[in-house]
Amino acid sequence: TMDTIGHIMEASKGNYKFSLLPDCIDFCPEVPLQRSKGEGVIWFGHHLNYHSIKPWILELRAAGVWTRIISSPEIEKEVEDDRAEFVSFDLSTFIDQLRTSSVAILSHFGGDPYKSNNKLLTALINGLPCVVSNTEEYAKTLHNCGCHLTVEENESPLKFVKWAMEADEYHVSTWQRHVWEHYHPKVIAQQFLSLVGEQ
């Protein structure tokens, strides 16, 4: 199995057959969490992917938007040089740290354009509206949620962040509904069992 259609299309250039099995929600709560009451924006991810969000960080900081980064210590100095707050990833406090912010910003620009939507799922189901790169999985997921906070490459994220900060509980809970119904771990587990049963 593979996690996205794009990855399947790339891999299918060989003599292999793949089935689609989307990522499920990481850090899945018992119920979707209410809209975060935190401040500013946050990005989280592997330190090697920081380059994908750095242009947004620099622009948002220049506009006075407080930004936080959750990652590993390898980029702590770079993040601080970019005048953002660095938070070292800790599994036990991750969701609490995530919810200190109002909006999550996520980008696949400059990297694998077919990467999955897993970080979007995590942030949204835990109460943060997301501003994302207009790349395949992010854009498709937000569109299916009824949300259009997608940024084109070389487009400023600032107006989208401002719109996202204004999103209230009604909007966030509406967007969460699609994620819960299509990406809950039990839903993906059932898809996996169905795939196995077809073999």
N, C-alpha and C positions, 0 to 999 in steps of 0.2 A: 504494500500500500504506500501511497504518498499523500502529502498533506494539502497540496494545491493542484489545480488544473495545469498551471504553468510548469510546475515541476514534473508532472506526468508527461506533458508535451516534450519537454527537454529530454527526459529519460527514455521516452518511447522511440527516439531516433535509433536505438539499438533494437535487438530482437527480443524484447521483453514486453510483458503485459503487466500493467499496473492498474490498481483500483484506487479510487479516491476515498480517503478517510480523513476528514478535517480534524484539526486540532480541537480539543475540548477546552473548556474554561479552566485555566490554572487558578489556584487559590480560590476555588469555588465556595462561596458562603452557603449557608443553609437556605437563605432567601436572598434575592438581590438587595444590596444595601442602598439606603436612602442617599439622595444627592449630597455629595461632600460639601461641608461648610468651610473647607480650608481656603487658603489664599495663594494666589499666583499659579504658576504652571510647574509641571514636573515631567521629566523624562526618566525612564528606567530601562536598563538593558546591559548587555555585555560591553565591556570597555572598548573592544575593537570596533563597535558600531557607533561610537560617539560622534565620529565624523559626519554621520548621516543627519544628525540633529544640530550640530554645532552652528551652522549659519543661522538657524532659527533662534538659538540661544543668544547669539551675539546681537541679533536684531531686537529681540524682546528685551534684553537687558538695556540696550541703548534707549528703548522707549520707556524704561522704568518699570517693566514687568518683572516681579520677583520670580526667579527660577530655581528649581531644585533638581539635582541629578542623583539618582540611586544607581550605584554601580560598584565596581571593585576598585581597590585603592590605586591601581595602576594609573588612573586618570585624575586622581584627587588634585594634584597641583595644576594640571591643565584646566580643570573645571574652575578652580579658585582664581586662576589667571583670567578666566572668562567672566569673572565676577558673579558666578552662580554659587549656590550652596551645594556642597557635596555631602552626600549621606552614604555611608558604606552599607552595602546590601547585607541584611540580616533576615534570615527566613522567619524568625520568631516575631519580628516587628514590621515586616514589609508592608502589610496592608495598613497598619496604623500610620506608617511613614507616607504611604501613598496618599492617604486621606488628609494629610496636612495641607495638600494643595487643592485648588479648585478645578483645574483642567489638566488633562494629560496631553502631551504633544508627542507624536510618534511619526517616524519617517523611515521609508525604505529607499529614499533617494541616495544614489551613489553606492548602492549595494545590490543585493539580490532582489530584482523586481518582483519575483514570484514568492517571496517569503510569506509565511502564513500570517493570519490576523490575531495570533494568540495574545499579544500584548494589549491590543484593542479590547479583546474579550475580557481580559483580566481587569483592566482599568474601568471599563464601562459597567460591568456587573458589580463592581465594588464602589460605584457611585460617582465616578468622574466622567463627565462628557469629554470627548476626545477630538482633537484637531489632528488630522493625519495627512500624510502625503497621498496624492492622487495616483497611487499605485494599485495594482489589480485587486489584491485581497482586502486591503483597507477600504478602498473606494466601494467595492461591491458590498461589503458588510455594512458600512454606514448607509449606503443607498437603500439596502433592504430593511434597515432599521427606520427609514424615513428621515434620515439626517444627512446633511450635505456639507459637513465641515471638512471638506477636502481641499488641499492646497496644491496648485500646479507647481512644477519645478520652476524655480526662479521667481515665484510669486511670493509676496509678503504674507506671513501667517498672522500678522497683527490683527486685522479686522476679524478673522475667524476666531482668534483667541478671545477677543472682546465679545463676540456673539456667544461663544461657548460659555463664558463666565456668566452670561445673563440667562442661561438655560436653567429652568426651575425644576422642581421635583416632578411635575407632570411630564415635561419633555424627557427627562432622564429615565423615568420609569417606563415611558412608552418605548424608548430605544432599547431598554433592557429586555423588554418582552421578547423581541425577536432573538436576541442572544440566548436567553434562557430556554426558549423553545427549540432552538436548533443546535446549540453547542454545549448544553449541559452534559457532564460526563456520562450520565445514564443514557442519554440520547446517542452519543457517539459509541458507547459500548454496545448498544443494540445494533447500530450500523455495522460494527465490527463482527458481531455474531452472525448477522445476516450475510456478510461477505464470506465468512468461513463456511456457512451452510451451503453457499453456492458452489464451493469448490468440489 
